[in-house]
Amino acid sequence: MKRTHRPDAVRRGVVAALGGAAVLFAARPAAAQNRAGETKLRTVEGEYRRLLPLWQEERKQFAVSSNTYDYW
């Protein structure tokens, strides 16, 4: 089966991955976070917060879709 990835599906995947990475970084104890880790967390969190409203707006068009790939 040949899969073709639509750009919007790829973008949703990136947002999900960034969200997951932010959760992993945030779950670490504060004492375990070094300066580089804090900087990376801020970068990931900033990117997540930037992309979240875009993703939420984009997914509105799939609210009533019956295509299972739209819910991936």
PQR file of N, CA, C, O and H, with PARSE charges and radii, in Angstrom:
ATOM      1  N   MET A   1       0.837  -1.168   0.000 -0.4000 1.5000
ATOM      2  CA  MET A   1       0.000   0.000   0.000 -0.0000 2.0000
ATOM      3  C   MET A   1       0.891   1.243   0.000  0.5500 1.7000
ATOM      4  O   MET A   1       1.786   1.370   0.836 -0.5500 1.4000
ATOM      5  N   LYS A   2       0.654   2.120  -0.900 -0.4000 1.5000
ATOM      6  CA  LYS A   2       1.455   3.332  -1.000 -0.0000 2.0000
ATOM      7  C   LYS A   2       0.816   4.433  -0.157  0.5500 1.7000
ATOM      8  O   LYS A   2      -0.368   4.739  -0.295 -0.5500 1.4000
ATOM      9  H   LYS A   2      -0.073   2.018  -1.579  0.4000 1.0000
ATOM     10  N   ARG A   3       1.618   5.011   0.704 -0.4000 1.5000
ATOM     11  CA  ARG A   3       1.125   6.104   1.529 -0.0000 2.0000
ATOM     12  C   ARG A   3       1.643   7.415   0.984  0.5500 1.7000
ATOM     13  O   ARG A   3       2.823   7.552   0.661 -0.5500 1.4000
ATOM     14  H   ARG A   3       2.580   4.763   0.817  0.4000 1.0000
ATOM     15  N   THR A   4       0.765   8.353   0.889 -0.4000 1.5000
ATOM     16  CA  THR A   4       1.183   9.699   0.525 -0.0000 2.0000
ATOM     17  C   THR A   4       0.838  10.605   1.691  0.5500 1.7000
ATOM     18  O   THR A   4      -0.303  10.643   2.152 -0.5500 1.4000
ATOM     19  H   THR A   4      -0.193   8.242   1.151  0.4000 1.0000
ATOM     20  N   HIS A   5       1.829  11.326   2.157 -0.4000 1.5000
ATOM     21  CA  HIS A   5       1.626  12.187   3.314 -0.0000 2.0000
ATOM     22  C   HIS A   5       1.250  13.581   2.844  0.5500 1.7000
ATOM     23  O   HIS A   5       1.959  14.206   2.056 -0.5500 1.4000
ATOM     24  H   HIS A   5       2.756  11.295   1.783  0.4000 1.0000
ATOM     25  N   ARG A   6       0.144  14.040   3.335 -0.4000 1.5000
ATOM     26  CA  ARG A   6      -0.280  15.391   3.021 -0.0000 2.0000
ATOM     27  C   ARG A   6       0.444  16.344   3.961  0.5500 1.7000
ATOM     28  O   ARG A   6       0.712  15.989   5.109 -0.5500 1.4000
ATOM     29  H   ARG A   6      -0.433  13.531   3.975  0.4000 1.0000
ATOM     30  N   PRO A   7       0.768  17.555   3.493 -0.5600 1.5000
ATOM     31  CA  PRO A   7       1.494  18.508   4.344  0.2800 2.0000
ATOM     32  C   PRO A   7       0.786  18.795   5.665  0.5500 1.7000
ATOM     33  O   PRO A   7       1.447  18.977   6.687 -0.5500 1.4000
ATOM     34  N   ASP A   8      -0.550  18.839   5.663 -0.4000 1.5000
ATOM     35  CA  ASP A   8      -1.261  19.131   6.906 -0.0000 2.0000
ATOM     36  C   ASP A   8      -1.111  17.979   7.897  0.5500 1.7000
ATOM     37  O   ASP A   8      -1.041  18.213   9.104 -0.5500 1.4000
ATOM     38  H   ASP A   8      -1.088  18.690   4.833  0.4000 1.0000
ATOM     39  N   ALA A   9      -1.061  16.755   7.414 -0.4000 1.5000
ATOM     40  CA  ALA A   9      -0.865  15.602   8.298 -0.0000 2.0000
ATOM     41  C   ALA A   9       0.543  15.624   8.895  0.5500 1.7000
ATOM     42  O   ALA A   9       0.732  15.294  10.066 -0.5500 1.4000
ATOM     43  H   ALA A   9      -1.118  16.565   6.434  0.4000 1.0000
ATOM     44  N   VAL A  10       1.512  16.006   8.096 -0.4000 1.5000
ATOM     45  CA  VAL A  10       2.890  16.097   8.580 -0.0000 2.0000
ATOM     46  C   VAL A  10       2.985  17.186   9.646  0.5500 1.7000
ATOM     47  O   VAL A  10       3.641  16.999  10.670 -0.5500 1.4000
ATOM     48  H   VAL A  10       1.359  16.274   7.144  0.4000 1.0000
ATOM     49  N   ARG A  11       2.335  18.315   9.406 -0.4000 1.5000
ATOM     50  CA  ARG A  11       2.356  19.415  10.367 -0.0000 2.0000
ATOM     51  C   ARG A  11       1.719  18.991  11.683  0.5500 1.7000
ATOM     52  O   ARG A  11       2.220  19.340  12.752 -0.5500 1.4000
ATOM     53  H   ARG A  11       1.802  18.467   8.573  0.4000 1.0000
ATOM     54  N   ARG A  12       0.618  18.241  11.619 -0.4000 1.5000
ATOM     55  CA  ARG A  12      -0.024  17.757  12.842 -0.0000 2.0000
ATOM     56  C   ARG A  12       0.914  16.816  13.584  0.5500 1.7000
ATOM     57  O   ARG A  12       0.962  16.835  14.814 -0.5500 1.4000
ATOM     58  H   ARG A  12       0.211  17.958  10.751  0.4000 1.0000
ATOM     59  N   GLY A  13       1.657  15.997  12.856 -0.4000 1.5000
ATOM     60  CA  GLY A  13       2.616  15.095  13.484 -0.0000 2.0000
ATOM     61  C   GLY A  13       3.722  15.846  14.198  0.5500 1.7000
ATOM     62  O   GLY A  13       4.144  15.453  15.286 -0.5500 1.4000
ATOM     63  H   GLY A  13       1.618  15.981  11.857  0.4000 1.0000
ATOM     64  N   VAL A  14       4.192  16.924  13.591 -0.4000 1.5000
ATOM     65  CA  VAL A  14       5.243  17.741  14.208 -0.0000 2.0000
ATOM     66  C   VAL A  14       4.723  18.379  15.489  0.5500 1.7000
ATOM     67  O   VAL A  14       5.420  18.390  16.504 -0.5500 1.4000
ATOM     68  H   VAL A  14       3.849  17.243  12.707  0.4000 1.0000
ATOM     69  N   VAL A  15       3.510  18.907  15.450 -0.4000 1.5000
ATOM     70  CA  VAL A  15       2.932  19.524  16.643 -0.0000 2.0000
ATOM     71  C   VAL A  15       2.795  18.490  17.757  0.5500 1.7000
ATOM     72  O   VAL A  15       3.094  18.778  18.916 -0.5500 1.4000
ATOM     73  H   VAL A  15       2.944  18.898  14.625  0.4000 1.0000
ATOM     74  N   ALA A  16       2.344  17.292  17.406 -0.4000 1.5000
ATOM     75  CA  ALA A  16       2.196  16.238  18.407 -0.0000 2.0000
ATOM     76  C   ALA A  16       3.552  15.852  18.995  0.5500 1.7000
ATOM     77  O   ALA A  16       3.671  15.643  20.203 -0.5500 1.4000
ATOM     78  H   ALA A  16       2.101  17.059  16.464  0.4000 1.0000
ATOM     79  N   ALA A  17       4.563  15.758  18.149 -0.4000 1.5000
ATOM     80  CA  ALA A  17       5.902  15.403  18.631 -0.0000 2.0000
ATOM     81  C   ALA A  17       6.466  16.489  19.534  0.5500 1.7000
ATOM     82  O   ALA A  17       7.069  16.190  20.565 -0.5500 1.4000
ATOM     83  H   ALA A  17       4.466  15.927  17.169  0.4000 1.0000
ATOM     84  N   LEU A  18       6.275  17.737  19.157 -0.4000 1.5000
ATOM     85  CA  LEU A  18       6.761  18.832  19.993 -0.0000 2.0000
ATOM     86  C   LEU A  18       6.040  18.843  21.332  0.5500 1.7000
ATOM     87  O   LEU A  18       6.657  19.087  22.369 -0.5500 1.4000
ATOM     88  H   LEU A  18       5.785  17.979  18.320  0.4000 1.0000
ATOM     89  N   GLY A  19       4.759  18.586  21.314 -0.4000 1.5000
ATOM     90  CA  GLY A  19       4.005  18.527  22.564 -0.0000 2.0000
ATOM     91  C   GLY A  19       4.509  17.408  23.454  0.5500 1.7000
ATOM     92  O   GLY A  19       4.658  17.586  24.662 -0.5500 1.4000
ATOM     93  H   GLY A  19       4.259  18.388  20.471  0.4000 1.0000
ATOM     94  N   GLY A  20       4.770  16.261  22.860 -0.4000 1.5000
ATOM     95  CA  GLY A  20       5.293  15.143  23.634 -0.0000 2.0000
ATOM     96  C   GLY A  20       6.664  15.438  24.202  0.5500 1.7000
ATOM     97  O   GLY A  20       6.953  15.078  25.343 -0.5500 1.4000
ATOM     98  H   GLY A  20       4.649  16.116  21.877  0.4000 1.0000
ATOM     99  N   ALA A  21       7.514  16.091  23.421 -0.4000 1.5000
ATOM    100  CA  ALA A  21       8.849  16.437  23.903 -0.0000 2.0000
ATOM    101  C   ALA A  21       8.757  17.448  25.045  0.5500 1.7000
ATOM    102  O   ALA A  21       9.513  17.361  26.013 -0.5500 1.4000
ATOM    103  H   ALA A  21       7.279  16.383  22.494  0.4000 1.0000
ATOM    104  N   ALA A  22       7.841  18.399  24.937 -0.4000 1.5000
ATOM    105  CA  ALA A  22       7.680  19.391  26.003 -0.0000 2.0000
ATOM    106  C   ALA A  22       7.244  18.722  27.298  0.5500 1.7000
ATOM    107  O   ALA A  22       7.698  19.100  28.378 -0.5500 1.4000
ATOM    108  H   ALA A  22       7.227  18.470  24.151  0.4000 1.0000
ATOM    109  N   VAL A  23       6.373  17.741  27.195 -0.4000 1.5000
ATOM    110  CA  VAL A  23       5.926  17.018  28.388 -0.0000 2.0000
ATOM    111  C   VAL A  23       7.093  16.258  29.013  0.5500 1.7000
ATOM    112  O   VAL A  23       7.240  16.250  30.235 -0.5500 1.4000
ATOM    113  H   VAL A  23       6.005  17.434  26.317  0.4000 1.0000
ATOM    114  N   LEU A  24       7.918  15.624  28.192 -0.4000 1.5000
ATOM    115  CA  LEU A  24       9.065  14.888  28.718 -0.0000 2.0000
ATOM    116  C   LEU A  24      10.046  15.806  29.436  0.5500 1.7000
ATOM    117  O   LEU A  24      10.550  15.464  30.506 -0.5500 1.4000
ATOM    118  H   LEU A  24       7.799  15.630  27.199  0.4000 1.0000
ATOM    119  N   PHE A  25      10.316  16.959  28.857 -0.4000 1.5000
ATOM    120  CA  PHE A  25      11.232  17.899  29.486 -0.0000 2.0000
ATOM    121  C   PHE A  25      10.632  18.450  30.778  0.5500 1.7000
ATOM    122  O   PHE A  25      11.331  18.586  31.782 -0.5500 1.4000
ATOM    123  H   PHE A  25       9.907  17.236  27.987  0.4000 1.0000
ATOM    124  N   ALA A  26       9.346  18.765  30.752 -0.4000 1.5000
ATOM    125  CA  ALA A  26       8.698  19.351  31.920 -0.0000 2.0000
ATOM    126  C   ALA A  26       8.588  18.343  33.066  0.5500 1.7000
ATOM    127  O   ALA A  26       8.534  18.740  34.230 -0.5500 1.4000
ATOM    128  H   ALA A  26       8.778  18.654  29.936  0.4000 1.0000
ATOM    129  N   ALA A  27       8.555  17.061  32.756 -0.4000 1.5000
ATOM    130  CA  ALA A  27       8.392  16.040  33.778 -0.0000 2.0000
ATOM    131  C   ALA A  27       9.667  15.803  34.577  0.5500 1.7000
ATOM    132  O   ALA A  27       9.612  15.207  35.653 -0.5500 1.4000
ATOM    133  H   ALA A  27       8.599  16.738  31.811  0.4000 1.0000
ATOM    134  N   ARG A  28      10.802  16.251  34.082 -0.4000 1.5000
ATOM    135  CA  ARG A  28      12.063  16.060  34.797 -0.0000 2.0000
ATOM    136  C   ARG A  28      12.099  16.946  36.031  0.5500 1.7000
ATOM    137  O   ARG A  28      11.594  18.069  35.993 -0.5500 1.4000
ATOM    138  H   ARG A  28      10.848  16.735  33.208  0.4000 1.0000
ATOM    139  N   PRO A  29      12.683  16.469  37.127 -0.5600 1.5000
ATOM    140  CA  PRO A  29      12.817  17.306  38.325  0.2800 2.0000
ATOM    141  C   PRO A  29      13.656  18.545  38.030  0.5500 1.7000
ATOM    142  O   PRO A  29      14.576  18.502  37.212 -0.5500 1.4000
ATOM    143  N   ALA A  30      13.337  19.632  38.691 -0.4000 1.5000
ATOM    144  CA  ALA A  30      14.038  20.898  38.446 -0.0000 2.0000
ATOM    145  C   ALA A  30      15.531  20.776  38.693  0.5500 1.7000
ATOM    146  O   ALA A  30      16.322  21.390  37.977 -0.5500 1.4000
ATOM    147  H   ALA A  30      12.591  19.667  39.356  0.4000 1.0000
ATOM    148  N   ALA A  31      15.937  19.993  39.695 -0.4000 1.5000
ATOM    149  CA  ALA A  31      17.363  19.852  40.006 -0.0000 2.0000
ATOM    150  C   ALA A  31      18.107  19.134  38.890  0.5500 1.7000
ATOM    151  O   ALA A  31      19.313  19.326  38.729 -0.5500 1.4000
ATOM    152  H   ALA A  31      15.294  19.495  40.277  0.4000 1.0000
ATOM    153  N   ALA A  32      17.407  18.310  38.119 -0.4000 1.5000
ATOM    154  CA  ALA A  32      18.061  17.541  37.068 -0.0000 2.0000
ATOM    155  C   ALA A  32      18.218  18.343  35.779  0.5500 1.7000
ATOM    156  O   ALA A  32      18.948  17.930  34.877 -0.5500 1.4000
ATOM    157  H   ALA A  32      16.428  18.154  38.250  0.4000 1.0000
ATOM    158  N   GLN A  33      17.544  19.473  35.687 -0.4000 1.5000
ATOM    159  CA  GLN A  33      17.636  20.267  34.462 -0.0000 2.0000
ATOM    160  C   GLN A  33      18.867  21.166  34.529  0.5500 1.7000
ATOM    161  O   GLN A  33      19.032  21.966  35.450 -0.5500 1.4000
ATOM    162  H   GLN A  33      16.951  19.808  36.419  0.4000 1.0000
ATOM    163  N   ASN A  34      19.711  21.009  33.537 -0.4000 1.5000
ATOM    164  CA  ASN A  34      20.869  21.892  33.471 -0.0000 2.0000
ATOM    165  C   ASN A  34      20.534  23.089  32.586  0.5500 1.7000
ATOM    166  O   ASN A  34      19.430  23.188  32.050 -0.5500 1.4000
ATOM    167  H   ASN A  34      19.577  20.359  32.789  0.4000 1.0000
ATOM    168  N   ARG A  35      21.476  23.973  32.442 -0.4000 1.5000
ATOM    169  CA  ARG A  35      21.248  25.199  31.679 -0.0000 2.0000
ATOM    170  C   ARG A  35      20.851  24.890  30.234  0.5500 1.7000
ATOM    171  O   ARG A  35      19.943  25.519  29.690 -0.5500 1.4000
ATOM    172  H   ARG A  35      22.373  23.893  32.877  0.4000 1.0000
ATOM    173  N   ALA A  36      21.520  23.934  29.620 -0.4000 1.5000
ATOM    174  CA  ALA A  36      21.207  23.573  28.236 -0.0000 2.0000
ATOM    175  C   ALA A  36      19.805  22.975  28.147  0.5500 1.7000
ATOM    176  O   ALA A  36      19.067  23.260  27.204 -0.5500 1.4000
ATOM    177  H   ALA A  36      22.258  23.422  30.061  0.4000 1.0000
ATOM    178  N   GLY A  37      19.437  22.148  29.124 -0.4000 1.5000
ATOM    179  CA  GLY A  37      18.107  21.543  29.138 -0.0000 2.0000
ATOM    180  C   GLY A  37      17.011  22.583  29.264  0.5500 1.7000
ATOM    181  O   GLY A  37      15.966  22.477  28.623 -0.5500 1.4000
ATOM    182  H   GLY A  37      20.036  21.916  29.890  0.4000 1.0000
ATOM    183  N   GLU A  38      17.255  23.597  30.099 -0.4000 1.5000
ATOM    184  CA  GLU A  38      16.282  24.672  30.269 -0.0000 2.0000
ATOM    185  C   GLU A  38      16.127  25.465  28.976  0.5500 1.7000
ATOM    186  O   GLU A  38      15.018  25.848  28.603 -0.5500 1.4000
ATOM    187  H   GLU A  38      18.104  23.684  30.620  0.4000 1.0000
ATOM    188  N   THR A  39      17.239  25.707  28.298 -0.4000 1.5000
ATOM    189  CA  THR A  39      17.185  26.433  27.031 -0.0000 2.0000
ATOM    190  C   THR A  39      16.422  25.632  25.986  0.5500 1.7000
ATOM    191  O   THR A  39      15.607  26.186  25.248 -0.5500 1.4000
ATOM    192  H   THR A  39      18.140  25.396  28.600  0.4000 1.0000
ATOM    193  N   LYS A  40      16.688  24.322  25.921 -0.4000 1.5000
ATOM    194  CA  LYS A  40      15.982  23.470  24.966 -0.0000 2.0000
ATOM    195  C   LYS A  40      14.494  23.435  25.278  0.5500 1.7000
ATOM    196  O   LYS A  40      13.661  23.478  24.372 -0.5500 1.4000
ATOM    197  H   LYS A  40      17.350  23.873  26.520  0.4000 1.0000
ATOM    198  N   LEU A  41      14.162  23.358  26.561 -0.4000 1.5000
ATOM    199  CA  LEU A  41      12.762  23.335  26.957 -0.0000 2.0000
ATOM    200  C   LEU A  41      12.065  24.613  26.534  0.5500 1.7000
ATOM    201  O   LEU A  41      10.951  24.573  26.012 -0.5500 1.4000
ATOM    202  H   LEU A  41      14.838  23.324  27.298  0.4000 1.0000
ATOM    203  N   ARG A  42      12.711  25.743  26.754 -0.4000 1.5000
ATOM    204  CA  ARG A  42      12.113  27.013  26.336 -0.0000 2.0000
ATOM    205  C   ARG A  42      11.919  27.050  24.828  0.5500 1.7000
ATOM    206  O   ARG A  42      10.903  27.545  24.339 -0.5500 1.4000
ATOM    207  H   ARG A  42      13.617  25.776  27.178  0.4000 1.0000
ATOM    208  N   THR A  43      12.886  26.527  24.097 -0.4000 1.5000
ATOM    209  CA  THR A  43      12.785  26.503  22.637 -0.0000 2.0000
ATOM    210  C   THR A  43      11.629  25.612  22.193  0.5500 1.7000
ATOM    211  O   THR A  43      10.822  26.014  21.355 -0.5500 1.4000
ATOM    212  H   THR A  43      13.710  26.124  24.495  0.4000 1.0000
ATOM    213  N   VAL A  44      11.547  24.413  22.746 -0.4000 1.5000
ATOM    214  CA  VAL A  44      10.480  23.477  22.390 -0.0000 2.0000
ATOM    215  C   VAL A  44       9.131  24.037  22.809  0.5500 1.7000
ATOM    216  O   VAL A  44       8.165  23.987  22.049 -0.5500 1.4000
ATOM    217  H   VAL A  44      12.203  24.086  23.426  0.4000 1.0000
ATOM    218  N   GLU A  45       9.071  24.568  24.019 -0.4000 1.5000
ATOM    219  CA  GLU A  45       7.806  25.106  24.513 -0.0000 2.0000
ATOM    220  C   GLU A  45       7.354  26.301  23.673  0.5500 1.7000
ATOM    221  O   GLU A  45       6.169  26.438  23.368 -0.5500 1.4000
ATOM    222  H   GLU A  45       9.857  24.609  24.637  0.4000 1.0000
ATOM    223  N   GLY A  46       8.288  27.151  23.306 -0.4000 1.5000
ATOM    224  CA  GLY A  46       7.953  28.299  22.460 -0.0000 2.0000
ATOM    225  C   GLY A  46       7.425  27.867  21.109  0.5500 1.7000
ATOM    226  O   GLY A  46       6.457  28.435  20.603 -0.5500 1.4000
ATOM    227  H   GLY A  46       9.250  27.039  23.554  0.4000 1.0000
ATOM    228  N   GLU A  47       8.055  26.870  20.525 -0.4000 1.5000
ATOM    229  CA  GLU A  47       7.606  26.361  19.231 -0.0000 2.0000
ATOM    230  C   GLU A  47       6.236  25.704  19.363  0.5500 1.7000
ATOM    231  O   GLU A  47       5.379  25.866  18.494 -0.5500 1.4000
ATOM    232  H   GLU A  47       8.842  26.408  20.936  0.4000 1.0000
ATOM    233  N   TYR A  48       6.033  24.963  20.453 -0.4000 1.5000
ATOM    234  CA  TYR A  48       4.743  24.323  20.701 -0.0000 2.0000
ATOM    235  C   TYR A  48       3.647  25.377  20.833  0.5500 1.7000
ATOM    236  O   TYR A  48       2.584  25.257  20.224 -0.5500 1.4000
ATOM    237  H   TYR A  48       6.730  24.832  21.158  0.4000 1.0000
ATOM    238  N   ARG A  49       3.911  26.400  21.626 -0.4000 1.5000
ATOM    239  CA  ARG A  49       2.909  27.451  21.825 -0.0000 2.0000
ATOM    240  C   ARG A  49       2.647  28.231  20.544  0.5500 1.7000
ATOM    241  O   ARG A  49       1.539  28.726  20.339 -0.5500 1.4000
ATOM    242  H   ARG A  49       4.775  26.497  22.121  0.4000 1.0000
ATOM    243  N   ARG A  50       3.647  28.347  19.683 -0.4000 1.5000
ATOM    244  CA  ARG A  50       3.468  29.032  18.406 -0.0000 2.0000
ATOM    245  C   ARG A  50       2.609  28.199  17.455  0.5500 1.7000
ATOM    246  O   ARG A  50       1.758  28.737  16.747 -0.5500 1.4000
ATOM    247  H   ARG A  50       4.547  27.945  19.849  0.4000 1.0000
ATOM    248  N   LEU A  51       2.840  26.879  17.445 -0.4000 1.5000
ATOM    249  CA  LEU A  51       2.141  26.018  16.499 -0.0000 2.0000
ATOM    250  C   LEU A  51       0.763  25.568  16.969  0.5500 1.7000
ATOM    251  O   LEU A  51      -0.085  25.242  16.138 -0.5500 1.4000
ATOM    252  H   LEU A  51       3.531  26.442  18.020  0.4000 1.0000
ATOM    253  N   LEU A  52       0.517  25.540  18.267 -0.4000 1.5000
ATOM    254  CA  LEU A  52      -0.754  25.051  18.792 -0.0000 2.0000
ATOM    255  C   LEU A  52      -1.967  25.783  18.222  0.5500 1.7000
ATOM    256  O   LEU A  52      -2.890  25.116  17.755 -0.5500 1.4000
ATOM    257  H   LEU A  52       1.206  25.804  18.942  0.4000 1.0000
ATOM    258  N   PRO A  53      -2.019  27.117  18.233 -0.5600 1.5000
ATOM    259  CA  PRO A  53      -3.196  27.786  17.668  0.2800 2.0000
ATOM    260  C   PRO A  53      -3.368  27.514  16.169  0.5500 1.7000
ATOM    261  O   PRO A  53      -4.491  27.436  15.671 -0.5500 1.4000
ATOM    262  N   LEU A  54      -2.250  27.373  15.461 -0.4000 1.5000
ATOM    263  CA  LEU A  54      -2.340  27.058  14.031 -0.0000 2.0000
ATOM    264  C   LEU A  54      -2.966  25.682  13.822  0.5500 1.7000
ATOM    265  O   LEU A  54      -3.817  25.497  12.953 -0.5500 1.4000
ATOM    266  H   LEU A  54      -1.338  27.437  15.866  0.4000 1.0000
ATOM    267  N   TRP A  55      -2.531  24.723  14.633 -0.4000 1.5000
ATOM    268  CA  TRP A  55      -3.061  23.373  14.541 -0.0000 2.0000
ATOM    269  C   TRP A  55      -4.530  23.348  14.924  0.5500 1.7000
ATOM    270  O   TRP A  55      -5.325  22.690  14.253 -0.5500 1.4000
ATOM    271  H   TRP A  55      -1.839  24.873  15.340  0.4000 1.0000
ATOM    272  N   GLN A  56      -4.912  24.047  15.986 -0.4000 1.5000
ATOM    273  CA  GLN A  56      -6.305  24.069  16.412 -0.0000 2.0000
ATOM    274  C   GLN A  56      -7.197  24.670  15.341  0.5500 1.7000
ATOM    275  O   GLN A  56      -8.300  24.179  15.098 -0.5500 1.4000
ATOM    276  H   GLN A  56      -4.267  24.582  16.532  0.4000 1.0000
ATOM    277  N   GLU A  57      -6.730  25.720  14.707 -0.4000 1.5000
ATOM    278  CA  GLU A  57      -7.511  26.334  13.622 -0.0000 2.0000
ATOM    279  C   GLU A  57      -7.607  25.387  12.426  0.5500 1.7000
ATOM    280  O   GLU A  57      -8.665  25.257  11.811 -0.5500 1.4000
ATOM    281  H   GLU A  57      -5.835  26.119  14.904  0.4000 1.0000
ATOM    282  N   GLU A  58      -6.503  24.734  12.105 -0.4000 1.5000
ATOM    283  CA  GLU A  58      -6.471  23.828  10.963 -0.0000 2.0000
ATOM    284  C   GLU A  58      -7.391  22.623  11.157  0.5500 1.7000
ATOM    285  O   GLU A  58      -8.045  22.188  10.209 -0.5500 1.4000
ATOM    286  H   GLU A  58      -5.643  24.840  12.605  0.4000 1.0000
ATOM    287  N   ARG A  59      -7.448  22.082  12.367 -0.4000 1.5000
ATOM    288  CA  ARG A  59      -8.237  20.872  12.593 -0.0000 2.0000
ATOM    289  C   ARG A  59      -9.731  21.122  12.553  0.5500 1.7000
ATOM    290  O   ARG A  59     -10.504  20.169  12.454 -0.5500 1.4000
ATOM    291  H   ARG A  59      -6.918  22.434  13.137  0.4000 1.0000
ATOM    292  N   LYS A  60     -10.166  22.376  12.627 -0.4000 1.5000
ATOM    293  CA  LYS A  60     -11.596  22.684  12.553 -0.0000 2.0000
ATOM    294  C   LYS A  60     -12.200  22.183  11.244  0.5500 1.7000
ATOM    295  O   LYS A  60     -13.365  21.788  11.205 -0.5500 1.4000
ATOM    296  H   LYS A  60      -9.538  23.150  12.708  0.4000 1.0000
ATOM    297  N   GLN A  61     -11.411  22.200  10.177 -0.4000 1.5000
ATOM    298  CA  GLN A  61     -11.936  21.756   8.887 -0.0000 2.0000
ATOM    299  C   GLN A  61     -12.181  20.252   8.840  0.5500 1.7000
ATOM    300  O   GLN A  61     -12.884  19.767   7.953 -0.5500 1.4000
ATOM    301  H   GLN A  61     -10.465  22.522  10.208  0.4000 1.0000
ATOM    302  N   PHE A  62     -11.605  19.504   9.792 -0.4000 1.5000
ATOM    303  CA  PHE A  62     -11.778  18.061   9.831 -0.0000 2.0000
ATOM    304  C   PHE A  62     -12.769  17.620  10.905  0.5500 1.7000
ATOM    305  O   PHE A  62     -12.901  16.424  11.165 -0.5500 1.4000
ATOM    306  H   PHE A  62     -11.034  19.898  10.513  0.4000 1.0000
ATOM    307  N   ALA A  63     -13.454  18.549  11.521 -0.4000 1.5000
ATOM    308  CA  ALA A  63     -14.338  18.236  12.648 -0.0000 2.0000
ATOM    309  C   ALA A  63     -15.426  17.228  12.280  0.5500 1.7000
ATOM    310  O   ALA A  63     -15.839  16.432  13.123 -0.5500 1.4000
ATOM    311  H   ALA A  63     -13.346  19.521  11.310  0.4000 1.0000
ATOM    312  N   VAL A  64     -15.886  17.253  11.048 -0.4000 1.5000
ATOM    313  CA  VAL A  64     -16.959  16.344  10.644 -0.0000 2.0000
ATOM    314  C   VAL A  64     -16.513  15.375   9.553  0.5500 1.7000
ATOM    315  O   VAL A  64     -17.341  14.802   8.845 -0.5500 1.4000
ATOM    316  H   VAL A  64     -15.551  17.900  10.363  0.4000 1.0000
ATOM    317  N   SER A  65     -15.208  15.200   9.423 -0.4000 1.5000
ATOM    318  CA  SER A  65     -14.675  14.323   8.386 -0.0000 2.0000
ATOM    319  C   SER A  65     -14.868  12.855   8.764  0.5500 1.7000
ATOM    320  O   SER A  65     -14.770  12.480   9.933 -0.5500 1.4000
ATOM    321  H   SER A  65     -14.536  15.666   9.998  0.4000 1.0000
ATOM    322  N   SER A  66     -15.142  12.038   7.756 -0.4000 1.5000
ATOM    323  CA  SER A  66     -15.255  10.598   7.991 -0.0000 2.0000
ATOM    324  C   SER A  66     -13.972   9.871   7.585  0.5500 1.7000
ATOM    325  O   SER A  66     -13.886   8.650   7.722 -0.5500 1.4000
ATOM    326  H   SER A  66     -15.222  12.342   6.807  0.4000 1.0000
ATOM    327  N   ASN A  67     -12.996  10.592   7.098 -0.4000 1.5000
ATOM    328  CA  ASN A  67     -11.716  10.025   6.704 -0.0000 2.0000
ATOM    329  C   ASN A  67     -10.859   9.785   7.951  0.5500 1.7000
ATOM    330  O   ASN A  67     -10.515  10.730   8.660 -0.5500 1.4000
ATOM    331  H   ASN A  67     -13.066  11.583   6.987  0.4000 1.0000
ATOM    332  N   THR A  68     -10.516   8.528   8.214 -0.4000 1.5000
ATOM    333  CA  THR A  68      -9.768   8.198   9.429 -0.0000 2.0000
ATOM    334  C   THR A  68      -8.377   8.831   9.435  0.5500 1.7000
ATOM    335  O   THR A  68      -7.838   9.088  10.512 -0.5500 1.4000
ATOM    336  H   THR A  68     -10.796   7.760   7.637  0.4000 1.0000
ATOM    337  N   TYR A  69      -7.786   9.087   8.287 -0.4000 1.5000
ATOM    338  CA  TYR A  69      -6.477   9.729   8.243 -0.0000 2.0000
ATOM    339  C   TYR A  69      -6.528  11.156   8.774  0.5500 1.7000
ATOM    340  O   TYR A  69      -5.518  11.689   9.232 -0.5500 1.4000
ATOM    341  H   TYR A  69      -8.224   8.878   7.413  0.4000 1.0000
ATOM    342  N   ASP A  70      -7.698  11.769   8.711 -0.4000 1.5000
ATOM    343  CA  ASP A  70      -7.844  13.122   9.243 -0.0000 2.0000
ATOM    344  C   ASP A  70      -7.762  13.157  10.761  0.5500 1.7000
ATOM    345  O   ASP A  70      -7.480  14.204  11.344 -0.5500 1.4000
ATOM    346  H   ASP A  70      -8.518  11.336   8.338  0.4000 1.0000
ATOM    347  N   TYR A  71      -8.005  12.029  11.401 -0.4000 1.5000
ATOM    348  CA  TYR A  71      -7.974  11.967  12.848 -0.0000 2.0000
ATOM    349  C   TYR A  71      -6.655  11.442  13.382  0.5500 1.7000
ATOM    350  O   TYR A  71      -6.498  11.289  14.593 -0.5500 1.4000
ATOM    351  H   TYR A  71      -8.235  11.179  10.927  0.4000 1.0000
ATOM    352  N   TRP A  72      -5.723  11.168  12.521 -0.4000 1.5000
ATOM    353  CA  TRP A  72      -4.429  10.637  12.926 -0.0000 2.0000
ATOM    354  C   TRP A  72      -3.706  11.612  13.737  0.5500 1.7000
ATOM    355  O   TRP A  72      -2.588  11.343  14.174 -0.5500 1.4000
ATOM    356  H   TRP A  72      -5.850  11.292  11.537  0.4000 1.0000
TER
END
